[in-house]
Amino acid sequence: MTLEQLGEQYLNQAQELHSLICVYSAQLKNLDGIKLYEMNARIVTLRDMERDMRITGKQLVDYYVKSSKKPYVKHYNV
């Protein structure tokens, strides 16, 4: 398996998490009290996981792509 293939798997999983977040978000209007609090906590966790998977997947897919941008590293002469 190449890094690009692994990155694609991460991106696919991120999309599945996004779909699950949409389903859970639609259920929020029918909840109240502790159930609402628990669902919101679950959604926040899933959003964090989705973001991390998307970032990692993009980095893996683009790992060998030559970029004209320089990394943001600045060296100071002290």
N, CA, C and O atoms as a GROMACS GRO file, in nm:
protein
  312
    1MET      N    1   0.084  -0.117   0.000
    1MET     CA    2   0.000   0.000   0.000
    1MET      C    3   0.089   0.124   0.000
    1MET      O    4   0.186   0.133   0.076
    2THR      N    5   0.055   0.217  -0.085
    2THR     CA    6   0.132   0.341  -0.093
    2THR      C    7   0.077   0.445   0.005
    2THR      O    8  -0.033   0.428   0.059
    3LEU      N    9   0.153   0.551   0.027
    3LEU     CA   10   0.106   0.659   0.113
    3LEU      C   11  -0.018   0.725   0.055
    3LEU      O   12  -0.108   0.766   0.129
    4GLU      N   13  -0.023   0.735  -0.077
    4GLU     CA   14  -0.140   0.796  -0.141
    4GLU      C   15  -0.265   0.710  -0.116
    4GLU      O   16  -0.372   0.764  -0.089
    5GLN      N   17  -0.252   0.579  -0.127
    5GLN     CA   18  -0.365   0.490  -0.101
    5GLN      C   19  -0.409   0.499   0.045
    5GLN      O   20  -0.529   0.501   0.075
    6LEU      N   21  -0.314   0.503   0.134
    6LEU     CA   22  -0.345   0.517   0.276
    6LEU      C   23  -0.416   0.649   0.303
    6LEU      O   24  -0.512   0.655   0.379
    7GLY      N   25  -0.367   0.755   0.238
    7GLY     CA   26  -0.431   0.885   0.251
    7GLY      C   27  -0.574   0.884   0.201
    7GLY      O   28  -0.662   0.945   0.262
    8GLU      N   29  -0.599   0.814   0.091
    8GLU     CA   30  -0.736   0.802   0.038
    8GLU      C   31  -0.826   0.729   0.137
    8GLU      O   32  -0.943   0.765   0.152
    9GLN      N   33  -0.773   0.629   0.204
    9GLN     CA   34  -0.852   0.559   0.306
    9GLN      C   35  -0.887   0.653   0.421
    9GLN      O   36  -1.000   0.651   0.471
   10TYR      N   37  -0.793   0.733   0.462
   10TYR     CA   38  -0.820   0.832   0.566
   10TYR      C   39  -0.929   0.930   0.521
   10TYR      O   40  -1.020   0.962   0.598
   11LEU      N   41  -0.921   0.976   0.397
   11LEU     CA   42  -1.021   1.069   0.346
   11LEU      C   43  -1.158   1.004   0.335
   11LEU      O   44  -1.260   1.070   0.361
   12ASN      N   45  -1.163   0.878   0.297
   12ASN     CA   46  -1.291   0.806   0.291
   12ASN      C   47  -1.352   0.792   0.430
   12ASN      O   48  -1.472   0.811   0.449
   13GLN      N   49  -1.269   0.758   0.528
   13GLN     CA   50  -1.317   0.747   0.666
   13GLN      C   51  -1.365   0.882   0.718
   13GLN      O   52  -1.464   0.889   0.792
   14ALA      N   53  -1.297   0.988   0.681
   14ALA     CA   54  -1.339   1.122   0.722
   14ALA      C   55  -1.476   1.154   0.664
   14ALA      O   56  -1.559   1.215   0.731
   15GLN      N   57  -1.501   1.113   0.540
   15GLN     CA   58  -1.632   1.136   0.477
   15GLN      C   59  -1.740   1.056   0.548
   15GLN      O   60  -1.851   1.106   0.567
   16GLU      N   61  -1.710   0.933   0.587
   16GLU     CA   62  -1.807   0.852   0.661
   16GLU      C   63  -1.839   0.915   0.796
   16GLU      O   64  -1.954   0.916   0.839
   17LEU      N   65  -1.738   0.967   0.864
   17LEU     CA   66  -1.761   1.036   0.990
   17LEU      C   67  -1.846   1.160   0.971
   17LEU      O   68  -1.932   1.191   1.053
   18HIS      N   69  -1.822   1.232   0.862
   18HIS     CA   70  -1.901   1.352   0.832
   18HIS      C   71  -2.048   1.314   0.813
   18HIS      O   72  -2.137   1.386   0.860
   19SER      N   73  -2.073   1.205   0.744
   19SER     CA   74  -2.211   1.159   0.724
   19SER      C   75  -2.276   1.124   0.858
   19SER      O   76  -2.393   1.155   0.881
   20LEU      N   77  -2.201   1.058   0.945
   20LEU     CA   78  -2.252   1.022   1.076
   20LEU      C   79  -2.282   1.147   1.160
   20LEU      O   80  -2.381   1.151   1.232
   21ILE      N   81  -2.196   1.247   1.149
   21ILE     CA   82  -2.219   1.373   1.220
   21ILE      C   83  -2.349   1.438   1.172
   21ILE      O   84  -2.425   1.491   1.253
   22CYS      N   85  -2.374   1.434   1.043
   22CYS     CA   86  -2.498   1.491   0.988
   22CYS      C   87  -2.621   1.419   1.043
   22CYS      O   88  -2.721   1.482   1.076
   23VAL      N   89  -2.613   1.288   1.053
   23VAL     CA   90  -2.724   1.209   1.108
   23VAL      C   91  -2.748   1.247   1.254
   23VAL      O   92  -2.862   1.271   1.294
   24TYR      N   93  -2.642   1.251   1.332
   24TYR     CA   94  -2.655   1.286   1.473
   24TYR      C   95  -2.705   1.429   1.492
   24TYR      O   96  -2.784   1.456   1.582
   25SER      N   97  -2.658   1.521   1.408
   25SER     CA   98  -2.701   1.660   1.419
   25SER      C   99  -2.850   1.676   1.391
   25SER      O  100  -2.916   1.759   1.452
   26ALA      N  101  -2.902   1.595   1.300
   26ALA     CA  102  -3.045   1.600   1.269
   26ALA      C  103  -3.129   1.551   1.387
   26ALA      O  104  -3.245   1.590   1.400
   27GLN      N  105  -3.072   1.468   1.471
   27GLN     CA  106  -3.145   1.416   1.586
   27GLN      C  107  -3.148   1.512   1.705
   27GLN      O  108  -3.224   1.491   1.799
   28LEU      N  109  -3.067   1.616   1.702
   28LEU     CA  110  -3.057   1.707   1.815
   28LEU      C  111  -3.189   1.774   1.850
   28LEU      O  112  -3.219   1.794   1.968
   29LYS      N  113  -3.269   1.810   1.748
   29LYS     CA  114  -3.392   1.883   1.775
   29LYS      C  115  -3.495   1.800   1.853
   29LYS      O  116  -3.588   1.856   1.911
   30ASN      N  117  -3.478   1.668   1.854
   30ASN     CA  118  -3.572   1.581   1.925
   30ASN      C  119  -3.524   1.544   2.065
   30ASN      O  120  -3.591   1.467   2.134
   31LEU      N  121  -3.410   1.597   2.107
   31LEU     CA  122  -3.353   1.561   2.236
   31LEU      C  123  -3.358   1.677   2.333
   31LEU      O  124  -3.367   1.794   2.294
   32ASP      N  125  -3.352   1.644   2.460
   32ASP     CA  126  -3.341   1.747   2.562
   32ASP      C  127  -3.270   1.690   2.684
   32ASP      O  128  -3.251   1.569   2.696
   33GLY      N  129  -3.230   1.779   2.772
   33GLY     CA  130  -3.165   1.737   2.896
   33GLY      C  131  -3.032   1.667   2.873
   33GLY      O  132  -2.950   1.708   2.790
   34ILE      N  133  -3.014   1.560   2.948
   34ILE     CA  134  -2.886   1.487   2.946
   34ILE      C  135  -2.862   1.421   2.810
   34ILE      O  136  -2.748   1.408   2.768
   35LYS      N  137  -2.969   1.379   2.743
   35LYS     CA  138  -2.954   1.317   2.611
   35LYS      C  139  -2.898   1.418   2.511
   35LYS      O  140  -2.813   1.384   2.429
   36LEU      N  141  -2.944   1.541   2.518
   36LEU     CA  142  -2.893   1.647   2.431
   36LEU      C  143  -2.746   1.675   2.460
   36LEU      O  144  -2.666   1.689   2.368
   37TYR      N  145  -2.712   1.683   2.588
   37TYR     CA  146  -2.574   1.706   2.627
   37TYR      C  147  -2.483   1.593   2.576
   37TYR      O  148  -2.376   1.619   2.521
   38GLU      N  149  -2.525   1.469   2.594
   38GLU     CA  150  -2.445   1.355   2.549
   38GLU      C  151  -2.428   1.352   2.398
   38GLU      O  152  -2.319   1.322   2.348
   39MET      N  153  -2.535   1.385   2.324
   39MET     CA  154  -2.526   1.385   2.178
   39MET      C  155  -2.434   1.497   2.131
   39MET      O  156  -2.355   1.477   2.039
   40ASN      N  157  -2.442   1.614   2.194
   40ASN     CA  158  -2.351   1.723   2.158
   40ASN      C  159  -2.206   1.685   2.185
   40ASN      O  160  -2.118   1.716   2.104
   41ALA      N  161  -2.180   1.618   2.296
   41ALA     CA  162  -2.044   1.575   2.328
   41ALA      C  163  -1.995   1.474   2.224
   41ALA      O  164  -1.880   1.478   2.182
   42ARG      N  165  -2.082   1.384   2.184
   42ARG     CA  166  -2.047   1.284   2.082
   42ARG      C  167  -2.015   1.352   1.948
   42ARG      O  168  -1.920   1.315   1.880
   43ILE      N  169  -2.095   1.453   1.912
   43ILE     CA  170  -2.074   1.524   1.785
   43ILE      C  171  -1.941   1.600   1.789
   43ILE      O  172  -1.867   1.599   1.690
   44VAL      N  173  -1.911   1.664   1.900
   44VAL     CA  174  -1.784   1.737   1.912
   44VAL      C  175  -1.666   1.641   1.894
   44VAL      O  176  -1.570   1.673   1.824
   45THR      N  177  -1.673   1.525   1.958
   45THR     CA  178  -1.566   1.426   1.945
   45THR      C  179  -1.552   1.378   1.802
   45THR      O  180  -1.441   1.367   1.750
   46LEU      N  181  -1.665   1.350   1.737
   46LEU     CA  182  -1.661   1.303   1.598
   46LEU      C  183  -1.609   1.410   1.504
   46LEU      O  184  -1.539   1.379   1.408
   47ARG      N  185  -1.642   1.536   1.530
   47ARG     CA  186  -1.589   1.645   1.446
   47ARG      C  187  -1.438   1.655   1.458
   47ARG      O  188  -1.368   1.676   1.359
   48ASP      N  189  -1.387   1.640   1.580
   48ASP     CA  190  -1.242   1.642   1.600
   48ASP      C  191  -1.176   1.526   1.525
   48ASP      O  192  -1.073   1.544   1.460
   49MET      N  193  -1.235   1.408   1.535
   49MET     CA  194  -1.181   1.291   1.466
   49MET      C  195  -1.185   1.310   1.314
   49MET      O  196  -1.089   1.276   1.245
   50GLU      N  197  -1.295   1.364   1.265
   50GLU     CA  198  -1.310   1.387   1.120
   50GLU      C  199  -1.206   1.486   1.070
   50GLU      O  200  -1.145   1.464   0.966
   51ARG      N  201  -1.186   1.595   1.145
   51ARG     CA  202  -1.086   1.695   1.107
   51ARG      C  203  -0.946   1.634   1.102
   51ARG      O  204  -0.872   1.655   1.006
   52ASP      N  205  -0.910   1.559   1.205
   52ASP     CA  206  -0.778   1.498   1.211
   52ASP      C  207  -0.757   1.398   1.098
   52ASP      O  208  -0.649   1.392   1.039
   53MET      N  209  -0.860   1.319   1.066
   53MET     CA  210  -0.849   1.222   0.957
   53MET      C  211  -0.834   1.293   0.822
   53MET      O  212  -0.758   1.249   0.736
   54ARG      N  213  -0.909   1.402   0.805
   54ARG     CA  214  -0.901   1.477   0.680
   54ARG      C  215  -0.763   1.539   0.662
   54ARG      O  216  -0.706   1.535   0.553
   55ILE      N  217  -0.709   1.597   0.768
   55ILE     CA  218  -0.576   1.659   0.762
   55ILE      C  219  -0.469   1.554   0.733
   55ILE      O  220  -0.384   1.574   0.647
   56THR      N  221  -0.474   1.443   0.806
   56THR     CA  222  -0.375   1.336   0.786
   56THR      C  223  -0.387   1.278   0.646
   56THR      O  224  -0.285   1.254   0.580
   57GLY      N  225  -0.509   1.255   0.600
   57GLY     CA  226  -0.529   1.200   0.465
   57GLY      C  227  -0.474   1.292   0.358
   57GLY      O  228  -0.408   1.246   0.265
   58LYS      N  229  -0.500   1.420   0.371
   58LYS     CA  230  -0.450   1.517   0.272
   58LYS      C  231  -0.298   1.520   0.272
   58LYS      O  232  -0.236   1.528   0.166
   59GLN      N  233  -0.238   1.515   0.390
   59GLN     CA  234  -0.092   1.516   0.398
   59GLN      C  235  -0.033   1.391   0.334
   59GLN      O  236   0.068   1.400   0.265
   60LEU      N  237  -0.095   1.277   0.356
   60LEU     CA  238  -0.044   1.153   0.297
   60LEU      C  239  -0.060   1.152   0.146
   60LEU      O  240   0.030   1.109   0.074
   61VAL      N  241  -0.174   1.199   0.097
   61VAL     CA  242  -0.197   1.202  -0.048
   61VAL      C  243  -0.096   1.294  -0.116
   61VAL      O  244  -0.046   1.263  -0.224
   62ASP      N  245  -0.067   1.407  -0.054
   62ASP     CA  246   0.021   1.507  -0.114
   62ASP      C  247   0.167   1.493  -0.072
   62ASP      O  248   0.247   1.582  -0.100
   63TYR      N  249   0.202   1.384  -0.007
   63TYR     CA  250   0.337   1.371   0.050
   63TYR      C  251   0.447   1.385  -0.055
   63TYR      O  252   0.548   1.451  -0.031
   64TYR      N  253   0.427   1.323  -0.171
   64TYR     CA  254   0.532   1.326  -0.273
   64TYR      C  255   0.510   1.433  -0.380
   64TYR      O  256   0.587   1.441  -0.476
   65VAL      N  257   0.408   1.514  -0.364
   65VAL     CA  258   0.382   1.620  -0.461
   65VAL      C  259   0.478   1.734  -0.434
   65VAL      O  260   0.487   1.786  -0.322
   66LYS      N  261   0.548   1.773  -0.539
   66LYS     CA  262   0.641   1.884  -0.522
   66LYS      C  263   0.562   2.013  -0.518
   66LYS      O  264   0.477   2.039  -0.603
   67SER      N  265   0.592   2.092  -0.420
   67SER     CA  266   0.521   2.217  -0.400
   67SER      C  267   0.617   2.333  -0.420
   67SER      O  268   0.735   2.327  -0.383
   68SER      N  269   0.564   2.439  -0.479
   68SER     CA  270   0.647   2.557  -0.497
   68SER      C  271   0.652   2.640  -0.368
   68SER      O  272   0.734   2.731  -0.355
   69LYS      N  273   0.564   2.609  -0.275
   69LYS     CA  274   0.562   2.683  -0.149
   69LYS      C  275   0.673   2.632  -0.059
   69LYS      O  276   0.700   2.512  -0.052
   70LYS      N  277   0.736   2.725   0.008
   70LYS     CA  278   0.838   2.688   0.105
   70LYS      C  279   0.770   2.665   0.240
   70LYS      O  280   0.672   2.732   0.272
   71PRO      N  281   0.821   2.572   0.316
   71PRO     CA  282   0.763   2.553   0.448
   71PRO      C  283   0.783   2.677   0.534
   71PRO      O  284   0.881   2.750   0.517
   72TYR      N  285   0.692   2.701   0.621
   72TYR     CA  286   0.699   2.819   0.706
   72TYR      C  287   0.799   2.795   0.818
   72TYR      O  288   0.762   2.756   0.929
   73VAL      N  289   0.922   2.819   0.787
   73VAL     CA  290   1.030   2.810   0.885
   73VAL      C  291   1.117   2.932   0.863
   73VAL      O  292   1.166   2.955   0.753
   74LYS      N  293   1.136   3.007   0.966
   74LYS     CA  294   1.218   3.126   0.953
   74LYS      C  295   1.334   3.114   1.050
   74LYS      O  296   1.315   3.087   1.168
   75HIS      N  297   1.452   3.133   0.999
   75HIS     CA  298   1.570   3.126   1.083
   75HIS      C  299   1.617   3.267   1.115
   75HIS      O  300   1.629   3.353   1.027
   76TYR      N  301   1.642   3.288   1.239
   76TYR     CA  302   1.687   3.418   1.284
   76TYR      C  303   1.833   3.411   1.322
   76TYR      O  304   1.877   3.316   1.386
   77ASN      N  305   1.908   3.512   1.283
   77ASN     CA  306   2.047   3.524   1.326
   77ASN      C  307   2.048   3.599   1.458
   77ASN      O  308   2.008   3.716   1.464
   78VAL      N  309   2.093   3.534   1.559
   78VAL     CA  310   2.093   3.598   1.691
   78VAL      C  311   2.234   3.628   1.731
   78VAL      O  312   2.257   3.682   1.839
   0.00000   0.00000   0.00000
